[in-house]
Every structure is written in structure tokens, then in C-alpha cells.
Amino acid sequence: MPEPISLISSADIKPEDFSTFLQQYGAILHPDRIYDGRLSRENLHVWIALDNSELKNFEADEIEMIAQKLADHPQTHILLDVSQTPGSQQLAIEFACKFSEKWPCVVYDSCQKLYSKQELFNLCQTGQKELGKILSQ
Amino acid sequence: METAKAMIEVTTQVSRKLKQIQKLICDPDLNPLSKPVILYAPYYKDTPDQDIINAGGYVVRTQQDLVNLLRQLGE
């Protein structure tokens, strides 16, 4: 089953603005009744949902850590459910990089490791193949 | 994984499985017989646990609880 990664932003992103972004990025909109979009490249997939309800599931210390990294209070949570197929993480990170150009954000991966926008860009630039390994560790 | 009476999703995650469980519950391609969906998640936290239950799924944290639930479901 897919691996969850969070994109967390201090911007109050409206669903319609996020849908427009997904469309411009080339995502398939509303691939089912659950997700807002899906990125697919051959057999690599990332399912995407704007789901702020997940913010309440973070512990207070996690929120504090996220807020420190964001330098602001988190307001929007985007869930990226990344398929287990090797390479799918790369799709997710490319999307996260593009997202971070539009909205301030951090990435919180499935191992509870937090990446700032700059760390995200560095990872993208220094080897996207390695990034998949890092995120899936 | 799938048994005769249930779909079981296994994870070491502490949260963020709601959408996947909702998809398993709702998607006829993934769950054509509408079997009950169980999240076997030893480390899952209490708050997201409620979200899964509210969505119509089950959450268990131990093997014994999983066995007991499968028996209740007629396995």
C-alpha cells in the first residue's frame, strides 16, 4: 500500500486554488471519490488530497517543530500517498518542489523526518534517485 | 492482504492512513465484495484511530486483537 508523505504549508490554501494548481501541474483531477488528484508516470503513482483534518493528528511537539521549520503556523495539510514502486518518491518530490515555489511549505515524510523548502530543493538537485531511498528509509 | 471475510491493511505508521482505508472501503475495484476493512497498526495513535472507525473501518494493534476481530467477522 502507498506510503504517506505530508506537504504542510503556512498558507491557507483553498480547495479551488489547489485544484487549479493540480490541473496546471498535469495531475488527473478527482481520480476517485477519495483523492483530489493523482500523478502518474507509467507505473509510478502519487495520490494527492488536501486534508487539513490530518493536522490535528500531529503531536504538539511535532506541530512546534513544523512551525519552527516553516517560521509560521501550519494551516494546510496536503497528503501525498506514494505508491511503493521504486521511483514514485521522485514523482512526489518533484511535485513538492513545484508546490513550494507557489506556497511556503515543509515536507514531513513517513519516517517523521522534516525537510525545509531549501532542503527539498537541495535534495532535488543533488540526486533525485537518492531522494527516493532517503524518503523510503 | 485479503482473507475470506476481510481486507487487512498492515502498517507501522502512526497516522495518515485514513484516505487509503476510505479507498479500500469505497472502491469496488479494490474491494468488490465490500468486505470489512481492518487496519492492523501496532503504533497507530488514538486520534486518527477514531477517524478510521468513523469512516467505517476497524483498527487493531495486536495480533490477538486481529484474531479476535476476524473471528467476530466469521473467519
Backbone of each chain as ProteinMPNN parsed JSONL, in Angstrom:
{"seq_chain_A": "MPEPISLISSADIKPEDFSTFLQQYGAILHPDRIYDGRLSRENLHVWIALDNSELKNFEADEIEMIAQKLADHPQTHILLDVSQTPGSQQLAIEFACKFSEKWPCVVYDSCQKLYSKQELFNLCQTGQKELGKILSQ", "coords_chain_A": {"N_chain_A": [[0.845, -1.198, 0.0], [0.316, 2.366, -0.44], [2.74, 4.882, 0.633], [2.554, 7.34, 3.106], [3.162, 10.821, 2.742], [3.58, 14.09, 3.957], [2.744, 17.346, 2.882], [3.148, 20.392, 4.184], [1.803, 23.526, 4.766], [2.101, 27.02, 5.524], [0.363, 28.683, 4.381], [-3.064, 29.498, 3.823], [-4.602, 27.483, 2.01], [-6.973, 27.349, -0.477], [-9.418, 24.928, -1.529], [-10.202, 25.208, -4.245], [-8.153, 26.706, -5.362], [-6.082, 24.945, -5.026], [-6.911, 22.844, -6.624], [-6.741, 24.072, -9.118], [-3.985, 24.408, -9.259], [-3.185, 21.724, -9.273], [-4.26, 20.93, -11.698], [-2.854, 22.572, -13.486], [-0.374, 21.507, -13.091], [-0.598, 19.112, -14.261], [-1.824, 16.946, -13.161], [-4.132, 14.222, -12.75], [-7.386, 15.023, -12.18], [-9.517, 14.404, -9.4], [-9.451, 11.386, -9.292], [-10.851, 9.422, -8.083], [-13.353, 8.892, -5.5], [-12.086, 9.718, -3.252], [-9.556, 11.025, -3.371], [-8.029, 14.19, -4.355], [-6.437, 14.44, -6.545], [-4.245, 12.765, -8.91], [-0.955, 11.818, -9.662], [0.68, 10.363, -12.345], [3.103, 8.328, -13.856], [3.893, 6.191, -16.179], [4.105, 3.219, -14.47], [4.256, 4.445, -12.037], [2.885, 6.13, -9.27], [1.246, 8.799, -7.52], [-1.03, 9.661, -5.136], [-3.113, 12.358, -4.282], [-4.292, 14.557, -1.756], [-5.918, 17.349, -0.412], [-6.087, 17.747, 2.865], [-6.871, 18.949, 5.656], [-7.634, 17.955, 8.076], [-5.824, 16.16, 8.996], [-3.922, 17.586, 10.366], [-4.642, 17.78, 13.008], [-3.88, 15.409, 14.028], [-1.222, 15.392, 14.554], [1.298, 15.479, 17.085], [1.796, 17.842, 19.798], [4.489, 18.58, 20.002], [5.393, 17.931, 17.492], [3.97, 19.709, 15.877], [5.089, 22.051, 16.81], [7.729, 21.753, 15.979], [7.356, 21.667, 13.219], [6.259, 24.203, 12.818], [8.435, 25.769, 13.542], [10.266, 25.141, 11.525], [8.859, 26.024, 9.339], [8.678, 28.637, 9.976], [6.356, 29.791, 10.671], [2.853, 29.368, 11.444], [1.419, 26.187, 10.82], [-1.077, 25.737, 8.36], [-2.258, 24.399, 6.276], [-2.671, 21.099, 5.119], [-1.386, 18.773, 2.938], [-1.851, 15.633, 1.692], [0.272, 13.2, 0.404], [0.027, 10.225, -1.028], [2.151, 7.797, -1.718], [2.975, 5.501, -4.171], [4.405, 2.194, -3.785], [6.159, 1.485, -5.724], [9.461, 1.628, -6.897], [10.821, 4.807, -7.53], [8.552, 6.258, -7.495], [8.636, 7.993, -5.357], [10.208, 9.975, -6.315], [8.56, 11.261, -8.134], [6.785, 12.368, -6.304], [8.422, 14.158, -4.923], [9.255, 15.91, -6.907], [6.822, 17.091, -7.412], [6.387, 18.253, -4.899], [8.459, 20.131, -4.844], [7.652, 21.886, -6.872], [5.272, 22.748, -5.789], [6.268, 24.113, -3.587], [7.327, 26.332, -4.752], [5.2, 27.917, -5.131], [3.734, 28.046, -2.73], [4.585, 28.56, 0.721], [6.207, 25.913, 2.385], [6.801, 22.775, 4.145], [8.165, 19.463, 4.047], [7.019, 16.497, 5.431], [8.022, 13.418, 6.068], [7.313, 9.832, 5.785], [8.769, 8.73, 7.79], [8.771, 10.507, 9.784], [10.562, 12.56, 9.313], [11.653, 15.845, 8.755], [11.663, 18.228, 6.156], [12.91, 21.286, 5.034], [12.021, 23.93, 2.709], [14.359, 24.664, 1.37], [16.008, 22.468, 1.86], [14.572, 20.573, 0.529], [14.806, 21.464, -2.148], [17.569, 21.208, -2.406], [17.844, 18.443, -2.19], [16.451, 17.658, -4.453], [18.115, 18.647, -6.423], [20.563, 17.399, -5.979], [20.401, 14.756, -6.529], [18.001, 12.899, -7.507], [17.428, 10.23, -7.505], [18.599, 9.269, -5.211], [17.058, 10.505, -3.365], [14.636, 9.141, -3.273], [15.431, 6.866, -1.934], [16.105, 7.958, 0.535], [13.66, 8.947, 1.444], [12.23, 6.63, 1.676], [13.386, 5.201, 3.644]], "CA_chain_A": [[0.0, 0.0, 0.0], [1.127, 3.581, -0.555], [3.423, 5.447, 1.796], [2.085, 8.722, 3.226], [4.083, 11.941, 2.947], [2.795, 15.31, 4.138], [3.201, 18.676, 2.481], [2.47, 21.245, 5.161], [2.028, 24.926, 4.382], [1.577, 28.084, 6.394], [-0.669, 29.392, 3.624], [-4.418, 28.946, 3.917], [-4.841, 27.166, 0.599], [-8.366, 26.995, -0.737], [-9.512, 23.754, -2.409], [-10.286, 25.56, -5.671], [-6.81, 27.117, -5.783], [-5.255, 23.738, -5.09], [-7.336, 22.108, -7.82], [-6.16, 24.768, -10.273], [-2.565, 24.059, -9.256], [-3.073, 20.322, -9.71], [-4.568, 20.882, -13.127], [-1.729, 23.178, -14.2], [0.78, 20.606, -12.966], [-0.83, 17.946, -15.115], [-2.387, 15.821, -12.405], [-5.501, 13.782, -13.056], [-8.239, 15.533, -11.1], [-10.541, 13.524, -8.832], [-9.361, 10.054, -9.895], [-11.828, 8.583, -7.376], [-14.144, 9.703, -4.561], [-11.294, 9.99, -2.05], [-8.414, 11.918, -3.587], [-8.231, 15.351, -5.225], [-5.688, 14.283, -7.789], [-3.258, 11.674, -8.988], [0.144, 11.946, -10.612], [1.06, 9.042, -12.837], [4.109, 8.236, -14.921], [3.928, 4.74, -16.395], [3.517, 2.515, -13.321], [4.525, 5.215, -10.817], [1.689, 6.895, -8.929], [1.116, 9.525, -6.257], [-2.393, 10.14, -4.93], [-2.974, 13.634, -3.58], [-5.522, 15.095, -1.168], [-5.852, 18.436, 0.557], [-6.811, 17.194, 4.003], [-6.395, 19.649, 6.849], [-8.001, 17.228, 9.302], [-4.649, 15.415, 9.478], [-3.106, 18.437, 11.247], [-4.997, 17.529, 14.415], [-3.293, 14.127, 14.449], [0.171, 15.576, 14.952], [1.517, 15.818, 18.482], [2.151, 19.251, 19.998], [5.915, 18.803, 19.694], [5.546, 17.872, 16.033], [3.469, 20.986, 15.354], [6.081, 23.073, 17.156], [8.881, 21.532, 15.094], [6.923, 22.067, 11.875], [6.121, 25.666, 12.823], [9.799, 26.331, 13.554], [10.857, 24.965, 10.189], [8.08, 26.871, 8.432], [8.731, 30.007, 10.504], [4.967, 30.255, 10.737], [1.957, 28.324, 11.912], [0.874, 25.385, 9.71], [-2.529, 25.911, 8.138], [-2.773, 23.489, 5.241], [-2.014, 19.792, 5.028], [-1.612, 18.034, 1.698], [-1.381, 14.253, 1.809], [0.75, 12.52, -0.802], [0.14, 8.775, -0.84], [3.13, 7.46, -2.754], [2.996, 4.052, -4.402], [5.65, 1.548, -3.349], [7.028, 1.237, -6.872], [10.637, 2.498, -6.861], [10.742, 5.935, -8.451], [7.355, 7.06, -7.204], [9.022, 9.069, -4.438], [10.748, 11.063, -7.139], [7.38, 11.995, -8.613], [6.247, 13.137, -5.179], [9.325, 15.257, -4.585], [9.157, 16.909, -7.985], [5.578, 17.818, -7.154], [6.588, 19.076, -3.695], [9.313, 21.269, -5.228], [6.817, 22.833, -7.625], [4.329, 23.302, -4.806], [6.985, 25.048, -2.709], [7.563, 27.585, -5.49], [3.961, 28.711, -5.066], [3.306, 28.233, -1.345], [5.601, 28.16, 1.708], [5.86, 24.579, 2.874], [7.799, 21.792, 4.535], [7.763, 18.08, 3.78], [7.143, 15.618, 6.598], [7.927, 12.123, 5.394], [6.674, 8.739, 6.533], [9.626, 8.403, 8.941], [8.718, 11.693, 10.636], [11.683, 13.453, 9.061], [11.136, 17.105, 8.238], [12.525, 18.887, 5.17], [12.547, 22.66, 4.69], [11.975, 24.183, 1.271], [15.723, 24.651, 0.85], [16.475, 21.065, 1.886], [13.843, 19.9, -0.548], [15.457, 21.849, -3.41], [18.906, 20.6, -2.434], [17.676, 17.02, -2.476], [16.047, 17.539, -5.856], [19.245, 18.974, -7.295], [21.744, 16.572, -5.764], [20.216, 13.35, -6.872], [16.623, 12.509, -7.235], [17.352, 8.793, -7.236], [18.943, 9.087, -3.805], [15.959, 11.012, -2.557], [13.683, 8.064, -3.067], [15.954, 5.997, -0.876], [16.023, 8.671, 1.806], [12.276, 9.038, 1.894], [11.626, 5.324, 1.967], [14.132, 4.533, 4.723]], "C_chain_A": [[0.877, 1.244, 0.0], [1.693, 4.072, 0.783], [3.024, 6.923, 1.92], [3.218, 9.72, 3.466], [3.221, 13.195, 3.05], [3.517, 16.517, 3.576], [2.43, 19.631, 3.38], [2.835, 22.696, 4.885], [1.474, 25.876, 5.435], [0.52, 28.904, 5.668], [-2.019, 28.695, 3.812], [-4.895, 28.665, 2.484], [-6.28, 26.687, 0.409], [-8.423, 25.807, -1.711], [-9.524, 24.107, -3.894], [-8.924, 26.005, -6.207], [-5.903, 25.893, -5.927], [-5.621, 22.91, -6.323], [-6.756, 22.734, -9.081], [-4.677, 24.425, -10.396], [-2.358, 22.626, -9.768], [-3.275, 20.206, -11.222], [-3.403, 21.433, -13.94], [-0.51, 22.265, -14.173], [0.625, 19.36, -13.847], [-1.345, 16.729, -14.378], [-3.765, 15.46, -12.951], [-6.367, 14.236, -11.882], [-9.285, 14.495, -10.697], [-10.528, 12.134, -9.471], [-10.332, 9.05, -9.251], [-12.567, 9.494, -6.398], [-13.327, 10.17, -3.361], [-10.256, 11.084, -2.264], [-8.775, 13.07, -4.527], [-7.519, 15.19, -6.558], [-4.764, 13.087, -7.745], [-2.211, 12.035, -10.035], [0.52, 10.552, -11.051], [2.114, 9.187, -13.917], [4.386, 6.746, -15.097], [3.325, 4.04, -15.17], [3.835, 3.192, -11.986], [3.306, 6.095, -10.526], [1.839, 7.61, -7.592], [-0.319, 10.033, -6.184], [-2.318, 11.343, -3.986], [-4.316, 14.084, -3.016], [-5.198, 16.268, -0.254], [-6.713, 17.996, 1.735], [-6.286, 17.815, 5.3], [-6.726, 18.911, 8.138], [-6.802, 16.452, 9.855], [-3.799, 16.26, 10.431], [-3.39, 18.145, 12.719], [-4.356, 16.245, 14.944], [-1.819, 14.235, 14.812], [0.237, 15.935, 16.433], [1.942, 17.284, 18.582], [3.614, 19.52, 19.653], [6.178, 18.728, 18.193], [5.101, 19.198, 15.402], [4.484, 22.098, 15.616], [7.296, 22.987, 16.224], [8.556, 21.991, 13.663], [6.845, 23.593, 11.781], [7.49, 26.343, 12.813], [10.415, 26.278, 12.166], [10.159, 25.863, 9.167], [8.265, 28.353, 8.748], [7.336, 30.636, 10.511], [4.101, 29.073, 11.189], [1.421, 27.513, 10.721], [-0.637, 25.55, 9.588], [-3.103, 24.898, 7.16], [-1.957, 22.209, 5.214], [-2.402, 19.12, 3.708], [-1.025, 16.641, 1.891], [-0.939, 13.739, 0.446], [0.873, 11.037, -0.454], [0.939, 8.226, -2.018], [3.183, 5.949, -2.944], [4.375, 3.481, -4.091], [6.621, 1.302, -4.497], [8.233, 2.175, -6.828], [10.562, 3.577, -7.931], [9.546, 6.824, -8.168], [7.681, 8.219, -6.264], [9.538, 10.273, -5.207], [9.612, 11.927, -7.694], [6.846, 12.926, -7.525], [7.124, 14.341, -4.87], [9.34, 16.324, -5.667], [7.904, 17.763, -7.784], [5.757, 18.761, -5.96], [7.438, 20.31, -4.016], [8.491, 22.331, -5.959], [5.835, 23.527, -6.687], [5.016, 24.381, -3.972], [7.349, 26.346, -3.425], [6.345, 28.501, -5.379], [3.56, 29.033, -3.628], [4.431, 27.837, -0.392], [5.24, 26.799, 2.295], [7.08, 23.834, 3.412], [7.256, 20.417, 4.152], [8.025, 17.256, 5.032], [6.951, 14.2, 6.08], [7.371, 11.029, 6.307], [7.515, 8.28, 7.716], [9.709, 9.576, 9.916], [9.982, 12.542, 10.506], [11.16, 14.677, 8.307], [12.152, 17.752, 7.299], [12.013, 20.305, 4.931], [12.5, 22.783, 3.165], [13.378, 24.085, 0.675], [16.275, 23.221, 0.81], [15.817, 20.256, 0.768], [14.503, 20.187, -1.897], [16.835, 21.203, -3.518], [18.817, 19.121, -2.803], [17.307, 16.796, -3.936], [17.257, 17.704, -6.769], [20.387, 17.977, -7.168], [21.525, 15.099, -6.03], [18.853, 12.858, -6.513], [16.501, 11.017, -6.981], [17.644, 8.528, -5.766], [17.782, 9.495, -2.912], [14.932, 9.93, -2.261], [14.13, 7.144, -1.952], [15.798, 6.66, 0.483], [14.597, 8.652, 2.332], [11.692, 7.687, 2.261], [12.358, 4.584, 3.077], [13.263, 4.39, 5.961]], "O_chain_A": [[2.043, 1.189, 0.392], [1.213, 3.739, 1.866], [3.14, 7.676, 0.954], [4.109, 9.488, 4.284], [2.244, 13.343, 2.315], [4.721, 16.692, 3.76], [1.2, 19.672, 3.341], [4.01, 23.051, 4.782], [0.51, 25.568, 6.136], [-0.148, 29.735, 6.283], [-2.097, 27.473, 3.942], [-5.513, 29.516, 1.843], [-6.73, 25.742, 1.057], [-7.584, 25.691, -2.605], [-8.933, 23.399, -4.709], [-8.577, 25.722, -7.354], [-5.07, 25.821, -6.831], [-4.748, 22.347, -6.983], [-6.331, 22.03, -9.998], [-4.174, 24.184, -11.494], [-1.475, 22.362, -10.584], [-2.557, 19.485, -11.915], [-3.008, 20.851, -14.95], [0.288, 22.25, -15.11], [1.595, 18.657, -14.133], [-1.312, 15.614, -14.899], [-4.461, 16.291, -13.534], [-6.11, 13.876, -10.733], [-9.858, 13.805, -11.54], [-11.498, 11.749, -10.125], [-10.595, 7.979, -9.799], [-12.428, 10.715, -6.453], [-13.825, 10.939, -2.539], [-10.1, 11.969, -1.423], [-9.674, 12.965, -5.362], [-7.948, 15.737, -7.574], [-4.535, 12.482, -6.697], [-2.529, 12.491, -11.134], [0.663, 9.654, -10.222], [2.025, 10.06, -14.781], [5.037, 6.122, -14.258], [2.151, 4.248, -14.863], [3.698, 2.579, -10.928], [2.763, 6.73, -11.431], [2.468, 7.104, -6.663], [-0.771, 10.754, -7.073], [-1.558, 11.341, -3.017], [-5.343, 14.009, -3.691], [-4.301, 16.18, 0.584], [-7.933, 17.886, 1.609], [-5.385, 17.281, 5.947], [-6.154, 19.212, 9.186], [-6.766, 16.124, 11.041], [-3.034, 15.708, 11.223], [-2.504, 18.248, 13.568], [-4.296, 16.023, 16.153], [-1.231, 13.281, 15.319], [-0.648, 16.605, 16.964], [2.384, 17.889, 17.605], [3.942, 20.559, 19.081], [7.084, 19.389, 17.685], [5.766, 19.733, 14.514], [4.712, 22.965, 14.772], [7.813, 23.999, 15.751], [9.377, 22.619, 12.996], [7.299, 24.194, 10.807], [7.679, 27.366, 12.155], [11.008, 27.249, 11.696], [10.791, 26.39, 8.251], [8.038, 29.213, 7.897], [7.178, 31.849, 10.374], [4.57, 27.939, 11.296], [1.012, 28.097, 9.718], [-1.37, 25.507, 10.576], [-4.291, 24.578, 7.209], [-0.728, 22.229, 5.277], [-3.581, 18.928, 3.408], [0.154, 16.492, 2.214], [-1.675, 13.829, -0.537], [1.737, 10.651, 0.333], [0.466, 8.196, -3.154], [3.41, 5.205, -1.989], [5.38, 4.191, -4.129], [7.778, 0.949, -4.267], [8.06, 3.39, -6.731], [10.275, 3.294, -9.095], [9.523, 7.994, -8.55], [7.083, 9.291, -6.357], [9.338, 11.423, -4.815], [9.697, 13.155, -7.717], [6.508, 14.083, -7.771], [6.615, 15.426, -4.586], [9.429, 17.515, -5.368], [7.923, 18.982, -7.961], [5.335, 19.917, -6.001], [7.166, 21.402, -3.517], [8.625, 23.525, -5.694], [5.602, 24.732, -6.783], [4.431, 25.425, -3.684], [7.647, 27.349, -2.777], [6.461, 29.719, -5.517], [3.105, 30.138, -3.334], [5.158, 26.881, -0.663], [4.088, 26.565, 2.661], [8.225, 24.212, 3.165], [6.053, 20.235, 3.962], [9.107, 17.31, 5.615], [5.845, 13.82, 5.696], [7.008, 11.285, 7.455], [7.034, 7.522, 8.558], [10.6, 9.631, 10.763], [10.419, 13.167, 11.473], [10.36, 14.576, 7.377], [13.343, 17.817, 7.603], [10.829, 20.506, 4.659], [12.885, 21.869, 2.437], [13.568, 23.498, -0.391], [16.926, 22.823, -0.157], [16.431, 19.382, 0.157], [14.732, 19.275, -2.691], [17.223, 20.714, -4.579], [19.596, 18.614, -3.609], [17.791, 15.861, -4.574], [17.403, 16.99, -7.761], [21.104, 17.73, -8.138], [22.409, 14.285, -5.767], [18.58, 12.456, -5.382], [15.565, 10.581, -6.311], [17.017, 7.669, -5.146], [17.554, 8.914, -1.851], [14.426, 9.819, -1.144], [13.328, 6.697, -1.132], [15.413, 6.017, 1.459], [14.355, 8.379, 3.508], [10.764, 7.604, 3.066], [11.991, 3.459, 3.416], [13.713, 3.854, 6.973]]}, "seq_chain_B": "METAKAMIEVTTQVSRKLKQIQKLICDPDLNPLSKPVILYAPYYKDTPDQDIINAGGYVVRTQQDLVNLLRQLGE", "coords_chain_B": {"N_chain_B": [[-3.548, -7.246, 2.59], [-5.82, -9.998, 1.95], [-8.518, -11.752, 3.36], [-10.94, -14.424, 3.691], [-13.069, -13.093, 4.786], [-12.391, -10.435, 5.218], [-10.594, -7.351, 4.47], [-7.262, -6.563, 5.018], [-5.154, -4.086, 6.084], [-1.822, -3.464, 6.687], [0.374, -1.659, 8.739], [3.203, 0.285, 9.863], [2.951, 2.855, 10.412], [1.993, 5.85, 12.267], [-0.148, 7.437, 11.859], [-2.181, 9.014, 9.292], [-3.395, 7.185, 7.519], [-5.979, 7.265, 6.765], [-7.162, 8.035, 4.239], [-6.357, 5.967, 2.555], [-7.622, 3.813, 3.741], [-10.282, 4.597, 3.482], [-10.444, 4.464, 0.744], [-10.125, 1.726, 0.303], [-12.465, 0.858, 1.501], [-14.437, 2.024, -0.079], [-13.904, 1.641, -2.822], [-14.927, -0.234, -5.462], [-13.353, -1.663, -7.208], [-11.111, -2.356, -5.762], [-12.209, -3.603, -3.576], [-14.38, -5.551, -4.19], [-16.352, -7.135, -2.995], [-17.194, -5.706, -0.891], [-15.969, -6.115, 1.631], [-15.346, -5.998, 5.199], [-12.946, -3.612, 6.373], [-9.827, -3.769, 7.843], [-7.465, -2.1, 9.769], [-4.367, -2.979, 10.647], [-2.317, -1.894, 12.938], [0.165, -1.46, 14.896], [1.335, 0.803, 16.099], [-0.375, 2.888, 15.862], [-1.893, 6.064, 16.509], [-4.275, 7.385, 18.933], [-6.114, 9.455, 18.167], [-6.213, 9.643, 15.237], [-7.071, 7.067, 14.922], [-9.752, 7.124, 15.643], [-10.771, 8.468, 13.445], [-10.555, 6.54, 11.45], [-12.325, 4.61, 12.406], [-14.703, 6.085, 12.39], [-14.96, 6.299, 9.68], [-15.789, 3.841, 9.027], [-14.113, 1.703, 9.214], [-11.973, -0.75, 10.88], [-9.662, -0.747, 13.63], [-6.848, -2.391, 14.793], [-4.33, -3.306, 17.183], [-2.799, -5.382, 18.07], [-1.749, -8.8, 17.503], [-3.425, -10.647, 18.688], [-5.791, -9.192, 19.051], [-6.418, -8.835, 16.401], [-6.895, -11.466, 15.549], [-9.103, -12.049, 17.191], [-10.963, -10.192, 16.207], [-11.241, -11.04, 13.56], [-12.432, -13.483, 14.001], [-14.855, -12.628, 15.094], [-15.901, -11.543, 12.818], [-16.545, -13.741, 11.447], [-14.62, -15.395, 10.426]], "CA_chain_B": [[-3.867, -8.637, 2.33], [-7.255, -10.256, 1.961], [-8.948, -13.065, 3.844], [-12.282, -14.74, 3.192], [-14.08, -12.193, 5.349], [-11.941, -9.063, 5.481], [-9.395, -6.782, 3.867], [-6.402, -6.14, 6.13], [-4.036, -3.22, 5.734], [-0.82, -3.533, 7.762], [1.284, -0.51, 8.663], [3.936, 0.725, 11.06], [2.712, 4.3, 10.545], [1.261, 6.268, 13.47], [-1.343, 8.162, 11.4], [-2.209, 9.307, 7.856], [-3.862, 6.057, 6.71], [-7.423, 7.387, 6.571], [-7.562, 8.044, 2.829], [-6.154, 4.624, 1.994], [-8.675, 2.94, 4.269], [-11.529, 5.008, 2.823], [-10.429, 3.947, -0.632], [-10.389, 0.282, 0.381], [-13.873, 0.655, 1.849], [-15.364, 2.547, -1.105], [-13.567, 1.372, -4.221], [-15.359, -1.588, -5.827], [-12.27, -2.384, -7.895], [-10.21, -2.888, -4.735], [-12.951, -4.38, -2.589], [-15.648, -5.785, -4.904], [-17.36, -7.777, -2.148], [-17.434, -4.794, 0.245], [-15.568, -6.757, 2.887], [-14.872, -5.073, 6.23], [-11.539, -3.251, 6.227], [-9.142, -3.715, 9.138], [-6.108, -1.538, 9.79], [-3.524, -3.577, 11.694], [-1.336, -0.826, 13.083], [0.582, -1.516, 16.304], [1.779, 2.092, 16.661], [-1.297, 3.947, 15.462], [-2.304, 6.924, 17.611], [-5.704, 7.314, 19.262], [-6.965, 10.418, 17.446], [-6.502, 9.161, 13.869], [-7.783, 5.807, 15.084], [-11.18, 7.475, 15.619], [-11.129, 8.817, 12.059], [-10.724, 5.269, 10.719], [-13.568, 3.987, 12.896], [-15.812, 6.897, 11.864], [-15.074, 6.034, 8.237], [-16.372, 2.513, 8.847], [-13.083, 0.665, 9.304], [-11.573, -1.244, 12.204], [-8.24, -0.609, 13.922], [-6.343, -3.285, 15.849], [-2.908, -3.036, 17.408], [-2.082, -6.602, 18.434], [-2.144, -9.983, 16.731], [-4.565, -11.273, 19.345], [-6.987, -8.406, 18.705], [-6.725, -9.12, 14.995], [-7.512, -12.802, 15.512], [-10.433, -11.937, 17.802], [-11.855, -9.467, 15.3], [-11.528, -11.907, 12.41], [-13.409, -14.482, 14.463], [-16.153, -11.93, 15.184], [-16.386, -11.308, 11.455], [-16.945, -15.025, 10.88], [-13.488, -16.059, 9.778]], "C_chain_B": [[-5.373, -8.846, 2.464], [-7.521, -11.653, 2.505], [-10.353, -13.318, 3.291], [-13.304, -13.687, 3.63], [-13.648, -10.746, 5.487], [-10.77, -8.669, 4.593], [-8.553, -6.261, 5.028], [-5.254, -5.307, 5.589], [-3.086, -3.187, 6.938], [0.127, -2.345, 7.615], [2.03, -0.311, 9.976], [3.75, 2.228, 11.266], [1.91, 4.6, 11.815], [-0.019, 7.035, 13.121], [-1.302, 8.203, 9.869], [-2.603, 8.1, 6.986], [-5.343, 6.175, 6.347], [-7.835, 7.29, 5.101], [-7.431, 6.645, 2.212], [-7.25, 3.674, 2.472], [-10.026, 3.298, 3.634], [-11.598, 4.444, 1.406], [-10.713, 2.444, -0.639], [-11.859, 0.003, 0.678], [-14.774, 0.956, 0.642], [-15.123, 2.05, -2.527], [-13.938, -0.062, -4.607], [-14.291, -2.367, -6.603], [-11.33, -3.045, -6.889], [-10.917, -3.846, -3.782], [-14.34, -4.705, -3.153], [-16.735, -6.41, -4.04], [-17.699, -6.934, -0.918], [-17.112, -5.462, 1.585], [-15.174, -5.699, 3.911], [-13.371, -4.839, 6.072], [-10.927, -3.051, 7.611], [-7.767, -3.088, 8.943], [-5.366, -2.17, 10.963], [-2.315, -2.671, 11.844], [-0.886, -0.727, 14.542], [0.904, -0.155, 16.922], [0.793, 3.224, 16.393], [-1.788, 4.743, 16.671], [-3.824, 6.911, 17.77], [-6.575, 8.237, 18.414], [-7.234, 9.967, 16.011], [-7.222, 7.827, 13.849], [-9.29, 6.068, 14.99], [-11.65, 7.816, 14.201], [-11.388, 7.55, 11.241], [-12.048, 4.606, 11.116], [-14.784, 4.745, 12.353], [-16.027, 6.665, 10.366], [-15.656, 4.646, 7.963], [-15.36, 1.382, 8.89], [-12.854, 0.215, 10.742], [-10.074, -0.985, 12.381], [-7.881, -1.599, 15.025], [-4.832, -3.075, 15.96], [-2.111, -4.287, 17.777], [-2.584, -7.768, 17.589], [-3.379, -10.633, 17.329], [-5.858, -10.536, 19.023], [-7.4, -8.655, 17.259], [-7.43, -10.471, 14.867], [-8.936, -12.735, 16.06], [-11.424, -11.264, 16.853], [-12.215, -10.327, 14.097], [-12.541, -12.98, 12.791], [-14.794, -13.862, 14.545], [-16.767, -11.739, 13.801], [-16.715, -12.615, 10.734], [-15.844, -15.793, 10.195], [-13.302, -17.455, 10.358]], "O_chain_B": [[-6.095, -8.009, 3.006], [-6.833, -12.612, 2.153], [-10.881, -12.518, 2.518], [-14.28, -13.427, 2.927], [-14.467, -9.899, 5.842], [-10.059, -9.512, 4.047], [-9.072, -5.592, 5.922], [-4.481, -5.762, 4.746], [-3.504, -2.914, 8.063], [0.619, -2.056, 6.524], [1.554, -0.687, 11.048], [4.325, 2.806, 12.188], [1.241, 3.725, 12.365], [-0.87, 7.255, 13.982], [-0.496, 7.52, 9.237], [-2.181, 8.013, 5.832], [-5.898, 5.289, 5.697], [-8.754, 6.545, 4.76], [-8.291, 6.208, 1.447], [-7.742, 2.84, 1.711], [-10.813, 2.415, 3.293], [-12.65, 4.011, 0.935], [-11.455, 1.952, -1.49], [-12.43, -0.964, 0.173], [-15.741, 0.241, 0.379], [-16.042, 2.04, -3.346], [-13.318, -1.008, -4.121], [-14.329, -3.597, -6.645], [-10.819, -4.141, -7.123], [-10.311, -4.776, -3.25], [-15.35, -4.202, -2.661], [-17.92, -6.235, -4.322], [-18.402, -7.391, -0.017], [-17.886, -5.38, 2.539], [-14.718, -4.618, 3.538], [-12.624, -5.74, 5.691], [-11.427, -2.282, 8.431], [-7.005, -3.492, 8.066], [-5.696, -1.927, 12.124], [-1.41, -2.668, 11.009], [-1.484, 0.004, 15.331], [0.764, 0.024, 18.131], [1.091, 4.387, 16.665], [-2.065, 4.173, 17.727], [-4.557, 6.489, 16.875], [-7.66, 7.842, 17.988], [-8.395, 9.916, 15.604], [-7.901, 7.493, 12.879], [-10.015, 5.319, 14.334], [-12.773, 7.496, 13.81], [-12.324, 7.496, 10.442], [-12.788, 4.108, 10.267], [-15.762, 4.14, 11.915], [-17.138, 6.816, 9.856], [-15.977, 4.31, 6.822], [-15.704, 0.228, 8.632], [-13.46, 0.729, 11.682], [-9.313, -1.0, 11.413], [-8.535, -1.64, 16.068], [-4.155, -2.724, 14.994], [-0.88, -4.254, 17.795], [-3.684, -7.733, 17.037], [-4.263, -11.105, 16.614], [-6.889, -11.154, 18.757], [-8.588, -8.681, 16.938], [-8.433, -10.597, 14.166], [-9.862, -13.293, 15.471], [-12.565, -11.702, 16.711], [-13.367, -10.339, 13.663], [-13.405, -13.339, 11.991], [-15.783, -14.465, 14.129], [-17.987, -11.769, 13.636], [-17.111, -12.611, 9.568], [-16.11, -16.743, 9.459], [-12.397, -18.18, 9.943]]}, "name": "protein", "num_of_chains": 2, "seq": "MPEPISLISSADIKPEDFSTFLQQYGAILHPDRIYDGRLSRENLHVWIALDNSELKNFEADEIEMIAQKLADHPQTHILLDVSQTPGSQQLAIEFACKFSEKWPCVVYDSCQKLYSKQELFNLCQTGQKELGKILSQMETAKAMIEVTTQVSRKLKQIQKLICDPDLNPLSKPVILYAPYYKDTPDQDIINAGGYVVRTQQDLVNLLRQLGE"}
